[in-house]
């Protein structure tokens, strides 16, 4: 008992050493900055101040979300109302990323997404679709709409499915809800294909954030509440990954069979305390 | 028997004593509302042999009564208790586990679950039920499964044919729920082993003493043979050229249609002693 306890302490104390070489921090949003719920949600204690402190440090800061129930502009405006000092240009979300892929590859999507994210696709040709893009469509995941996406895919010679994230579920005030991953898996199974995931944990998505900061993977630290998608995804890109014990965190995450975070911290404020303290040493 | 022997040289496939014949319905005895030519008469001949019969089918929409009405319209001599469907298999499993299901099946199938308690559900049963495959209902199923309710799938078909084209079957929704809850569904229909074993249960015979006749190489023949039965593939219904090569081991026999399968059984698989 004693040995494992002290081992855990050592692990927990060791992670801040890596921040000396860190030049940029990437923050997940929902579950790290705020908890979603009625009226846009509530900030997690200390996180508004933690973001401010990071911003006034010498570290670069970006935000990385799989949110696809709103345009990036509306989403950022919501966070600003909650008190966060965030600009649209600092936020990476799947919809703008998928739009740039569609344009680059001359693809015309059939969309199975939330109504509120549709404006992101305003400039995209959606006639005679040759691929399907799905996001967290929530109530738009009716049988009819899911079937329409299936019919587009099954009619294509080379079915192509883009999924904005691959989350299993998320928490809302009225309970747990199926996330886009369930529907991605449903369409994969129906059409015998593998979706291209845009958003976390896709390496390309993390890479675009690193490119924007102009730093190498080992110089970046990702902080998130989703062990597999935030922490595991970042680690696979060569970044360090911290898990916060807020949001969708569950104690069993710390005994996960395949993903071990570089560190576990109670919340964002604690993480920022430790980071800034070590940088001053 | 007045039929000319098909192939006298085909030596007895085995010395197993045949006690039961399982017969698929759609595609094997009939195609939609037409009987396979000669099938009624062949069934009558099979009934005179000392074997038990069971009619086994993957259905998620039609209750036994509907199936039986169609078969009787087509002049097949079949009793209701001889029919074993994937819905029956699901019902048996519910009774065995003593659970109360959230039933995501079409109204036309609910009859086969009559008498099963469904209030305050602690299990989820998924058939082909487009009307129930909306976000709200699937979330309800999702939360029950996360709370430990078993997920029972009537079958996992990817899609089915509708007048307006292909449409999503239950399989994709079952797969989505499996992913989100990190659990595995219990599939009760063909080609699952348990399906065939359940179908044989009240016949007092082992899989080695039974043969299955069907038009689906994977679900009928492959499934039966994996259970230890012999499988006969008929080239009617959904059969497509080359289907017999898609399973390993190959079918015990591939033949034109149900009457020919019956001939084979009568001439080669029955102990005439």
Interface residues (C-beta under 8 A of the other chain):
Chain A: X138 X139 X140 X141 X142 X143 X146 X147 X150 X151 X154 X168 X169 X175 X176 X177 X178 X179 X181 X182 X183 X185 X186 X187 X188 X189 X190 X191 X192
Chain B: X130 X131 X133 X134 X135 X136 X138 X139 X142 X143 X146 X158 X159 X165 X166 X167 X168 X169 X171 X172 X173 X175 X176 X177 X178 X179 X180 X181 X182
